[in-house]
Amino acid sequence: MSVWCRVVIMVSTISTGVLSPAPMNAEVKETYDRQYWYTQAQETLQKRLHYVTGKNPIAKNVILVVGDGMSLTTTTAARILRGQRRGQSGEDTDLVWDTFPAVALAKTYNVDAQTGESSACATALLCGVKARYETLGLDASGRFNNCASASHSKVTSLIDWAHDAGKSSGIVTTARITHATPAALYAHAPSRYWEDDSRVPPTVRRDCKDIALQLVENEPGKSINVLMGGGRRHFLPNVTPDPEHPNREGRRLDGRNLAEDWAREKKRRHLRAQYIHTREQLAKLDPSNVDYLLGLFEYSHMEFNAERGAVADTEEGAGATGNAKAEDPSLADMTRVALSILTKNSKGFFLLLEGGRIDHAHHYNNPYRALDETLELETALLAALEKVNPAETLIVVTADHGHVMTFGGQATPRGHPILGADTVPSDVDGLKYTTLLYGTGPGHSEPRALPFNGTLSKSVDAVHAAAVPRQWSTHGGEDVPIYALGPMATVLFTGVVEQSYIPHAIAYAACLAHHARRCMDSFNYTKPQIKLPSCVPPEVSSVSAADETRNDASGRRVIVASSVMSDERGTRTSATVALQTDVQFIFAFYAIISLLHNRVLYDMYYTGVSL
């Protein structure tokens, strides 16, 4: 009996040591390299392709629609507002992406941040690699404000991949063209704020180009066919007045007018190109005679849709303001022209369509403009759908991150104004409150501000209450929705995925870059090239490392999110093992488990798969 006790104790000790996860090294696991995210996306793809049979369709064109800060709550409230503007109750209204057949959710955390930040989220969404807070187009080895770290951490994007396939490309946004989301497609910067050289530290300006300069001089920026948005200030020298706002000057210190440089470079290459900066110039443009277009329509971000006096589907006078700006084209106007240029390429195109100011309105605790900008994004997508064939065009609608706007009420009746106060006041202080509220932001006041009860046109500027005072509200950390339509949409966009998976799925559908081999008739990519082992490592539950803090270059304290192991693992295979009384067999069995748990076979398998 004593011999068997010793055997049981010994076997239990070995089992515990093999099967229990080792303490995680926070510094090592925190810095996921690009190979980690490529492999993780490959695993996720294989899960979704496992049951696919037959020849899969190929997306000739790709339209990626990004609502900056467009949380699920934002889309729900915008849907109701759309219906109410049409005289309906609103709850049963559908936005165009509500009708798409594929829906998924994306995790938006960054490598070192629990709640996603725009440039790092954009790097994941457009480059397929999760990044560090406030870095742009770099993998996790890129460090904030550290120019030297950018030299070895640059990652390619969907536009790089599209260009390699001979496709045209375009960016259309209501934000600055050098802002976080669009810039992730063409720039590599250790700080998202280096939009022009005045923001780059003087000591590193020769080594690290600013974002606008990268767009004009570097690949893939200088080969992008269509660029439309705001941000003229980053293209003009600081001694040049803005053409629309003479009291403002450019911000560049190098004396260069990059808009003119862009046009001059295209002319030197004998390309049909045009630079414009007004709505009238856009309306007069003949897309058949233009292959490259740079449109910078505002000094900074483009005006909110409400300021343009162009609110769609609303009663007369709603949204009209005294300072309406006819010079700014709508997002739909820009989209139509962009597609007229891009669709000329027989090999297809990639287009980023961004509603960039949804985020800004939420930061102001101003839901009217946030929802109105969401509906303007939908209008632009409807315009795009009129010009493309969904059978050969993959359309993906998503957000870079969420926001802290909530939507609720107490027995609120159907059809109640979505921007109004709930019908039942608080049962604590007896005061009214709006159904749309914020967790943080400038809407906080003591005592609580009462909902504004003016006319609809005046509610454009209404700031809704926030629980915690902040000058600028925070982002939301929740998952964001993904809606998809087109080739392979229902296969690729299901379940909960990492945000960095999205561009890899798009690349698979369109046969781009590391997924180009799918289009070879002799190569069936949906089938694993190496048979999976009969046993795979056990899935390890999330292990949180001790929270760490650091100070960035500006001296502010940043919380480093706990490292979390990916749950995207291969499917586990259970095996029934008959217990033997032979002690030697027991030790051999546990030795096999130890070998599998080491992930050696697992890593060898995925090393053999084409990425």
KOLVEXLUM-341399 format. One record per residue (C-alpha): x, y, z; residue in three letters. Coordinates in steps of 0.1 Angstrom, whole numbers, plus 5000, padded with zeros to 4 digits. Layout:
<recs>
XYZALA...
</recs>
This chain:
<recs>
500050005000MET502850245008SER504350184974VAL501050274957TRP500750594979CYS504150704967ARG503250644931VAL499950834934VAL501751134951ILE504451134924MET501951114895VAL499851394911SER502851614914THR503851564878ILE500251624866SER499951944886THR503252074873GLY502351994837VAL498752104836LEU498852424857SER499752744838PRO503052894848ALA503153244861PRO502953484832MET505853724826ASN503954054821ALA506754224801GLU507253934777VAL503553854771LYS502654224769GLU504754284738THR502954064713TYR504854074681ASP503254094647ARG503753714641GLN501553654672TYR498653844657TRP499053694622TYR499053344637THR496053434659GLN494153554629ALA495153234610GLN493753024638GLU490453224638THR490153184600LEU490752814602GLN487952774627LYS485452954604ARG486652774573LEU486552424588HIS483152344575TYR483352534542VAL483052314511THR483352394474GLY484752694457LYS484553014476ASN483753354460PRO486353624457ILE485853984466ALA487054204437LYS486354524457ASN486354604494VAL484654894511ILE485454924548LEU483055154566VAL484255284600VAL482155484624GLY484655634648ASP483255584682GLY480155414668MET479255184697SER476254944696LEU474255194717THR475055464691THR473655244663THR470555154683THR469755524691ALA470555634655ALA468155374642ARG465355514663ILE466255864653LEU466155774617ARG462655634621GLY461355924641GLN462656174615ARG460455984591ARG457356014613GLY457555664627GLN458055534662SER461655434653GLY462255124673GLU461454894644ASP463355094618THR466354934601ASP469555104591LEU471154974560VAL473754764579TRP470954614600ASP469954424569THR473454274563PHE473453894567PRO476653874588ALA477154014623VAL480053974647ALA481654154676LEU485254284679ALA487454324710LYS488954664710THR491654664737TYR495154764728ASN498454594737VAL498954824767ASP495454964773ALA492254804785GLN490055064767THR490955114731GLY492555434718GLU491855554682SER495255514665SER496155184682ALA492655054673CYS493055174638ALA496354994635THR494654674646ALA491654734623LEU493654824592LEU497054654596CYS496054334615GLY498354384644VAL497454514679LYS499554814689ALA500455044718ARG498355334730TYR498755644707GLU501155484683THR500255454646LEU501155184620GLY503655014643LEU503554674661ASP504054644698ALA507754704696SER506955064686GLY506955294717ARG505055624722PHE507155934712ASN510255714705ASN511355774670CYS514055504670ALA511555234678SER509655314646ALA512455194623SER511954824631HIS508254814640SER506454934608LYS503654714596VAL501854694563THR498154784558SER495154684537LEU496154954512ILE499654804508ASP498054474502TRP495554614477ALA498254794458HIS500354474456ASP497254314439ALA497054604414GLY493954744429LYS493055114433SER492655264467SER490855554484GLY490255724517ILE487155934524VAL486656074559THR484956364577THR488056394599ALA491456524590ARG493056304564ILE496056284588THR493956184617HIS494255854636ALA492055624616THR492955714580PRO496655764588ALA496955404600ALA496655304563LEU499755484551TYR501755624580ALA504155484607HIS504555714636ALA505455664673PRO502955944680SER499555994664ARG499956364671TYR502856404646TRP500456524619GLU502956784607ASP506556864614ASP505757134640SER504656844664ARG507756634658VAL510556694682PRO513356894664PRO515956634673THR514256364653VAL512756544624ARG515356414600ARG514756054611ASP511056044615CYS508856214589LYS505556364600ASP502256194589ILE501356444562ALA504856424547LEU504656044547GLN501356064528LEU502956274500VAL506456114498GLU506255754510ASN504555444499GLU501755354500PRO500555714506GLY501755864473LYS500055594453SER496655624469ILE494155724442ASN491555914462VAL492156114494LEU489256334507MET488656484541GLY489856774562GLY493256884576GLY494657154552ARG496557304582ARG499057014581HIS499757054544PHE500357434544LEU503357634557PRO502957854587ASN503258174566VAL500458074542THR496858184550PRO494257914546ASP492157964514PRO488957934533GLU489858094566HIS492358384559PRO492858454596ASN494358104600ARG497757994587GLU499257654580GLY501357474606ARG504257344587ARG507757474597LEU509557334567ASP508057604544GLY506557334521ARG503057344506ASN502456964505LEU499257004485ALA501157164457GLU503956914461ASP501456624458TRP500156774425ALA503656844412ARG504756494418GLU501756344400LYS502356574370LYS506056474369ARG504856114366ARG502356214339HIS499456104360LEU495956264357ARG495656424391ALA493756714406GLN493856894440TYR490557064452ILE489357224484HIS485757334479THR482357164473ARG481957354440GLU485257214427GLN484156864436LEU480856914418ALA482557024387LYS485056734387LEU484956494358ASP485956154373PRO486556004338SER489556244334ASN490956204369VAL492855904383ASP494256074414TYR492356314436LEU493356504467LEU490456694483GLY491156894515LEU487957064523PHE488557214558GLU491357374578TYR490957104605SER488156844607HIS485256884583MET482157054598GLU479556844615PHE476656754592ASN474356974613ALA476557284606GLU476357224569ARG472557254571GLY472256924553ALA470356704577VAL468556434557ALA465056304565ASP464156574589THR461356824592GLU461857164577GLU464257384595GLY465657114618ALA469457124619GLY469657444600ALA471957694617THR473058044611GLY476557944600ASN475757674575ALA478857604553LYS478057524517ALA481857474510GLU481957134527ASP480656844506PRO478756574524SER480256234530LEU477856094504ALA479056354478ASP482656244484MET481755884483THR480055904449ARG483056084433VAL485555844449ALA483755534436LEU483455694401SER487255714400ILE488055384417LEU485655164397THR487555234366LYS490154984376ASN489254644362SER491254474390LYS489054624417GLY489654864446PHE489854914484PHE487955214499LEU487955334535LEU484855524543LEU484955694577GLU482455884598GLY485156054618GLY483056294638ARG480756054656ILE483556024681ASP483956404686HIS480256464693ALA480356184719HIS483356344736HIS481256664739TYR478356464754ASN476356584725ASN474256284713PRO472356484686TYR475456534665ARG476756184672ALA473556024660LEU473256264631ASP476856184620GLU475955814622THR472955864599LEU475256064575GLU477555764574LEU474555544565GLU473555784538THR477055764523ALA476955384524LEU473655384506LEU475255604479ALA478055344477ALA475655054473LEU474155224443GLU477555224425LYS478854874433VAL477754514428ASN477454334462PRO478154004445ALA481754114439GLU482154374467THR482754294503LEU481354564525ILE482354564562VAL480854814587VAL482454854621THR483855094647ALA487355154660ASP486055164696HIS482955244716GLY481855524738HIS480255574773VAL476855674761MET474055464776THR470355424766PHE467655344791GLY464455444808GLY461555334831GLN458555214812ALA459255464784THR456555434757PRO457155334721ARG457955624699GLY459155854727HIS461756104714PRO465055934715ILE466756264724LEU464256364750GLY463656314788ALA462255994802ASP458556004811THR459255894847VAL461456124868PRO464055984892SER462555814923ASP465355954944VAL465456334937ASP462356364916GLY464156524887LEU463956434851LYS466756284831TYR467356204794THR467155854781THR470655904766LEU473255964793LEU477055954796TYR479355794820GLY481956074818THR482356414803GLY481456784803PRO477756714809GLY478356654846HIS477056914870SER475956944907GLU473056954911PRO472256754880ARG471256964849ALA467656914838LEU466856804803PRO466457084778PHE462857114766ASN463257354737GLY462457294700THR464257024680LEU466357274662SER467757414695LYS468457064708SER471357034683VAL473657184710ASP472157004740ALA474756844762VAL473456544781HIS474256464817ALA477356264826ALA478056084859ALA481656184862VAL483056524853PRO485656534826ARG486456804800GLN486456544773TRP484556214778SER486355884777THR486055594752HIS484055284759GLY485854954764GLY483054724752GLU483154514721ASP481954694689VAL479754544662PRO480854424628ILE478254404600TYR479254244566ALA477754194532LEU479354034501GLY481653744492PRO482353514522MET480753764546ALA478653504564THR481653264568VAL484253514580LEU482353754602PHE480753554630THR481153534667GLY483553734688VAL486953814673VAL489954024679GLU489854354661GLN493154264645SER491453964628TYR489254194606ILE491854294579PRO493053934577HIS489553814570ALA489154094544ILE492453984528ALA491253624527TYR488053724510ALA489853944484ALA492953714480CYS495353984491LEU498953964504ALA499453664526HIS496153514514HIS496753564476ALA497353194472ARG493653124478ARG492953244442CYS495252984427MET492952714414ASP495352434423SER495552544459PHE492552484482ASN493252714511TYR490252614532THR491752274539LYS494552254564PRO497852174547GLN498951954576ILE496651734595LYS495951854630LEU497451644657PRO495051404675SER495651594707CYS496251964712VAL497352164742PRO494652234768PRO493152584766GLU494452794794VAL492053034811SER492953404812SER495753484837VAL496053844848SER499453974856ALA500054234882ALA498954584870ASP501854804860GLU502055174855THR504355384835ARG504855744826ASN504955844789ASP507056124775ALA504556394786SER504656274822GLY501156144825ARG500455824842ARG499255544819VAL497755214832ILE499154914814VAL496354664808ALA496854314822SER498154064797SER495453814786VAL496253504767MET494353464735SER491353224736ASP491653164699GLU493052814701ARG492552504681GLY489552284690THR490352054718ARG490151674712THR489151454741SER490751114744ALA489750824766THR492650654781VAL492250324799ALA494050324832LEU496750064836GLN498249934867THR501649934853ASP503550214869VAL505850254838GLN502850314815PHE501450584839ILE504750774837PHE504850744799ALA501350884796PHE502151194817TYR505351254798ALA503251264765ILE500951524781ILE503951724792SER505351724756LEU502051844741LEU501552104767HIS504952254757ASN503252364724ARG506252244704VAL504052044680LEU501452314680TYR503952584670ASP505552354644MET502152304628TYR501352674624TYR504852754612THR504052534583GLY500952714573VAL501252994548SER500553334565LEU
</recs>
